[in-house]
Amino acid sequence: MSESETRLTALLRLFRVDLIVLAGWMRILSAPFLEQFPRRVINLHPALIPDDGTGGTYTTKDGTTIPVFRGLHAVKQALDAGVKVTGSSVHYVTPEVDAGPVICREEVAVQPGDTEETLHERIKAVEHRLLVEVVKMLRRDTYFLIN
């Protein structure tokens, strides 16, 4: 584990953090760090990820199979691939990039004339809503586990 992760771990433990949200974090966390916070680190990803997070394809609601776009520039990857739908996924973080089990996701249609910026703005609007829903859901589930 890196020195920065060691310091981060100390802070998270000091404040007894229940949930770590990597919205815009853009850094890869090591396996030793993640092992300290099992199923307590979540991430937003501007693409559709399969339920278990693994595999190279995703099947949309209409039955179309599309590639899974992982890592940086997922919106550009979707446009370059010419898919008709992409979306946003909220998932648990694992050592593999954008490959953790999905908590929820929502499809976003690619519109004619979309640019990376216009499509990403629509995806971000979905992400913001999904993130709030997931945090509320996880908080409620934690509350019931404690009580």
Contacts in CASP RR format, 6 or more apart in sequence:
PFRMAT RR
TARGET T0000
AUTHOR 0000-0000-0000
METHOD contacts of the structure
MODEL  1
MSESETRLTALLRLFRVDLIVLAGWMRILSAPFLEQFPRRVINLHPALIP
DDGTGGTYTTKDGTTIPVFRGLHAVKQALDAGVKVTGSSVHYVTPEVDAG
PVICREEVAVQPGDTEETLHERIKAVEHRLLVEVVKMLRRDTYFLIN
1 9 0 8 1.000
1 30 0 8 1.000
1 32 0 8 1.000
1 33 0 8 1.000
2 30 0 8 1.000
5 29 0 8 1.000
5 30 0 8 1.000
5 32 0 8 1.000
5 33 0 8 1.000
8 33 0 8 1.000
9 33 0 8 1.000
9 36 0 8 1.000
12 20 0 8 1.000
12 37 0 8 1.000
17 40 0 8 1.000
18 40 0 8 1.000
18 139 0 8 1.000
18 142 0 8 1.000
19 40 0 8 1.000
19 41 0 8 1.000
19 42 0 8 1.000
19 135 0 8 1.000
19 138 0 8 1.000
19 139 0 8 1.000
20 37 0 8 1.000
20 40 0 8 1.000
20 41 0 8 1.000
20 42 0 8 1.000
21 42 0 8 1.000
21 43 0 8 1.000
21 44 0 8 1.000
21 131 0 8 1.000
21 135 0 8 1.000
22 29 0 8 1.000
22 41 0 8 1.000
22 42 0 8 1.000
22 43 0 8 1.000
22 44 0 8 1.000
22 93 0 8 1.000
23 43 0 8 1.000
23 44 0 8 1.000
23 127 0 8 1.000
23 131 0 8 1.000
24 44 0 8 1.000
25 43 0 8 1.000
26 72 0 8 1.000
28 97 0 8 1.000
29 41 0 8 1.000
29 93 0 8 1.000
29 95 0 8 1.000
30 95 0 8 1.000
31 95 0 8 1.000
34 41 0 8 1.000
34 93 0 8 1.000
34 94 0 8 1.000
34 95 0 8 1.000
39 92 0 8 1.000
41 92 0 8 1.000
41 93 0 8 1.000
42 90 0 8 1.000
42 91 0 8 1.000
42 92 0 8 1.000
42 93 0 8 1.000
42 103 0 8 1.000
42 134 0 8 1.000
42 138 0 8 1.000
43 90 0 8 1.000
43 91 0 8 1.000
43 92 0 8 1.000
43 93 0 8 1.000
43 98 0 8 1.000
44 88 0 8 1.000
44 89 0 8 1.000
44 90 0 8 1.000
44 127 0 8 1.000
44 130 0 8 1.000
44 131 0 8 1.000
45 70 0 8 1.000
45 71 0 8 1.000
45 74 0 8 1.000
45 88 0 8 1.000
45 89 0 8 1.000
45 90 0 8 1.000
45 91 0 8 1.000
45 98 0 8 1.000
46 74 0 8 1.000
46 75 0 8 1.000
46 86 0 8 1.000
46 87 0 8 1.000
46 88 0 8 1.000
46 120 0 8 1.000
46 123 0 8 1.000
46 124 0 8 1.000
46 127 0 8 1.000
47 68 0 8 1.000
47 69 0 8 1.000
47 70 0 8 1.000
47 74 0 8 1.000
47 75 0 8 1.000
47 77 0 8 1.000
47 78 0 8 1.000
47 86 0 8 1.000
47 87 0 8 1.000
47 88 0 8 1.000
47 89 0 8 1.000
47 98 0 8 1.000
48 58 0 8 1.000
48 60 0 8 1.000
48 66 0 8 1.000
48 68 0 8 1.000
48 85 0 8 1.000
48 86 0 8 1.000
48 87 0 8 1.000
48 88 0 8 1.000
48 89 0 8 1.000
48 105 0 8 1.000
48 107 0 8 1.000
49 58 0 8 1.000
49 68 0 8 1.000
49 70 0 8 1.000
49 89 0 8 1.000
49 91 0 8 1.000
49 98 0 8 1.000
49 99 0 8 1.000
49 100 0 8 1.000
49 102 0 8 1.000
49 105 0 8 1.000
50 56 0 8 1.000
50 57 0 8 1.000
50 58 0 8 1.000
50 68 0 8 1.000
50 102 0 8 1.000
51 101 0 8 1.000
51 102 0 8 1.000
52 100 0 8 1.000
52 101 0 8 1.000
52 102 0 8 1.000
53 91 0 8 1.000
53 98 0 8 1.000
53 99 0 8 1.000
53 100 0 8 1.000
53 101 0 8 1.000
53 102 0 8 1.000
54 99 0 8 1.000
54 100 0 8 1.000
55 68 0 8 1.000
56 67 0 8 1.000
56 68 0 8 1.000
57 65 0 8 1.000
57 66 0 8 1.000
57 67 0 8 1.000
57 68 0 8 1.000
58 65 0 8 1.000
58 66 0 8 1.000
58 67 0 8 1.000
58 68 0 8 1.000
59 65 0 8 1.000
59 66 0 8 1.000
60 66 0 8 1.000
60 85 0 8 1.000
60 107 0 8 1.000
61 107 0 8 1.000
62 85 0 8 1.000
64 84 0 8 1.000
64 85 0 8 1.000
66 78 0 8 1.000
66 81 0 8 1.000
66 83 0 8 1.000
66 85 0 8 1.000
66 86 0 8 1.000
67 77 0 8 1.000
67 81 0 8 1.000
67 83 0 8 1.000
68 98 0 8 1.000
69 75 0 8 1.000
69 77 0 8 1.000
69 78 0 8 1.000
69 81 0 8 1.000
69 86 0 8 1.000
70 97 0 8 1.000
70 98 0 8 1.000
70 99 0 8 1.000
71 97 0 8 1.000
71 98 0 8 1.000
74 86 0 8 1.000
74 98 0 8 1.000
75 86 0 8 1.000
75 116 0 8 1.000
75 119 0 8 1.000
75 120 0 8 1.000
75 123 0 8 1.000
76 116 0 8 1.000
78 86 0 8 1.000
78 110 0 8 1.000
78 119 0 8 1.000
79 110 0 8 1.000
79 114 0 8 1.000
79 115 0 8 1.000
79 116 0 8 1.000
79 119 0 8 1.000
82 110 0 8 1.000
83 110 0 8 1.000
84 109 0 8 1.000
84 110 0 8 1.000
85 107 0 8 1.000
85 108 0 8 1.000
85 109 0 8 1.000
85 110 0 8 1.000
86 107 0 8 1.000
86 108 0 8 1.000
86 110 0 8 1.000
86 119 0 8 1.000
86 123 0 8 1.000
87 105 0 8 1.000
87 106 0 8 1.000
87 107 0 8 1.000
87 108 0 8 1.000
87 123 0 8 1.000
87 126 0 8 1.000
88 105 0 8 1.000
88 106 0 8 1.000
88 108 0 8 1.000
88 123 0 8 1.000
88 126 0 8 1.000
88 127 0 8 1.000
88 130 0 8 1.000
89 98 0 8 1.000
89 102 0 8 1.000
89 104 0 8 1.000
89 105 0 8 1.000
90 102 0 8 1.000
90 103 0 8 1.000
90 104 0 8 1.000
90 105 0 8 1.000
90 127 0 8 1.000
90 130 0 8 1.000
90 131 0 8 1.000
90 134 0 8 1.000
91 98 0 8 1.000
91 100 0 8 1.000
91 101 0 8 1.000
91 102 0 8 1.000
91 103 0 8 1.000
92 100 0 8 1.000
92 101 0 8 1.000
92 103 0 8 1.000
93 100 0 8 1.000
94 100 0 8 1.000
94 101 0 8 1.000
103 134 0 8 1.000
103 137 0 8 1.000
103 138 0 8 1.000
104 130 0 8 1.000
104 133 0 8 1.000
104 134 0 8 1.000
105 130 0 8 1.000
106 126 0 8 1.000
106 130 0 8 1.000
108 119 0 8 1.000
108 122 0 8 1.000
108 123 0 8 1.000
108 126 0 8 1.000
110 119 0 8 1.000
111 118 0 8 1.000
111 119 0 8 1.000
END
